Amino acid sequence: MRKRLQRRYGQHHLHFITCSCYRRLPLLRSVRARNLFLKILDEVRHRYAFALIGYVVMPEHFHILIGEPRIGTPSTVMQVLKQRVSKGLRARQRKRVPASQMRLWSEPPEGRLRSFWQRRFYDFNVWSIQKRNEKLNYMHLNPVK
């Protein structure tokens, strides 16, 4: 049986957070989706008052390196960020399909997923300058791979 994930907050560490789209689908591949993600990330950053040290947005996942928020926890930040991004992208998706269009399948087609994000996110506490630099280099080189 897996051990429960323990998140360590309140120690004034940076947090290297990775989050993937549902089933690693490339739901962030379009310029519009990435721009909306960045707009919402900036709004959430201002609302929860945390330092954004670095980020990279890939077609199927993203990495962010943040300081601890003054309001809430990194888990709260991630919850709000993920909800707002999925809601924003789904709202624009719904507008494209006319309401009068017939549905041929009982399940939504691939473009209309029930889930946008994987349920969990990976959070790594960054406690040293060397680790911070390692994570920033990893993010900068991620798109090259």
N, C-alpha and C positions, 0 to 999 in steps of 0.2 A: 504494500500500500504506500502511496506517495506521501511524503511529509507535506504538511500545509506550508504554503509560501508565507514567509515572514517578511513584512516590509518594515524598514527601519527609518522612522521619521523623527524629527526634532533634534538631530545631531549636527545640524548646519552643514551637511554634506551636499554636494551636487548629486543630481540623479540623472543617470543615463537611461532613458526610457525608449523601449522599442515596442511598437504595436503593429500588428498585421491586419490586413483586410481579411474578411471571411474567406476561408479556404485558399488564401493567398491569391485571390483574384485581383487583376490589375484595375481596381476601382478608382485609383488616383492617377491614371495614366494621362488623362486629358489636361490641357493647360487650364481649362475652366475649373476642374476639380481641384487641382493643386493651388490655384489662386484663391479659391474659396477656403480651402484648408488653411492657407497662410493668413487670410483675413480673420478667420475665426481664432486661430492661434494667437494673433496679436490682441484681439478683444479679450480673450481669456487671460492672457498675460497681464493686461492692464487691470482686469477685474480682481484677480487673485494676487497681484503684486509679487511676481517672481521674476528672477533674472533668466533670460533666455541666452544661454552661452553659445549654443550651436544647434543646427537642425539639418536634416536632409529628408526630402520627400521623394520616395521611389514609387513606381506604379502600384506596388502591392503592399508596401509598408512604409513606416517612417521611423526616424530616430530623432530624439530631442535630448539636449543636455540642459537641464534647468537647475536653478537654485531652489531651495525650499520656499514655498509661497508664504507670504505673511498672513494670508487668509486661507484657511483650510489646509489640506495636505496634497501631495502629488496625486494621490488616488482621486481626490475631489476634482483636481484639475483635469485629469484624464477622463473622468466620467463626463464632465461638462464638455470638454473638447470633442470626444467621440460622439456624444449625443447630438451636439449642434452641427457637426460636419455631416453625419449621416442624415439628419433631418433636412439640412440645406440641400444636399445632393439629391435626396429622394423627392423633395418638393419640386425641384426643377425637372426631374425625370417624369413625375406624374403629369405635368402640364403638357408633355409631348403627345400623350395617347388620348385621343378623343373618347369621351365617356360613352358614345354610341357604338364604339367598336366592339364587335362580338369577341367573346373569350372562347377559345377552342380547347384550352386545357384547364383543369381544375387547379393545378399548381401554377404559381407565377413563373413566367419564363426567366431565363438566366439574368436578363437585365433588371428584373424586379425581385431582388432577393429579400428574404425576410430579415436576414442579418447583414450588416455592412461590415462590422468589425469582428475579429476573434474576441471571445469573451474576456480573456485576461490580457495583461500587458507585462512585459519584462522590465523590471526596475533594478538597476545596478547602482549601488552607492559608490560615488567617486570621492575618495577621501584625500587624495594626494595630487600634487601638480603633475606628476608623471602619469598617473591614471587619466587625469583630465586631458593632457596632451595626446595620450594614446586614443582616447575616445573621439577627440576632435579630428585626429588624423584618420581614424576609421571612417568617420562620417564623410570627410572630404574625399576619401578614396572609394567609398561605397558605389557611387554612380559609375566609376571607371570599370569596376568588375563586371 
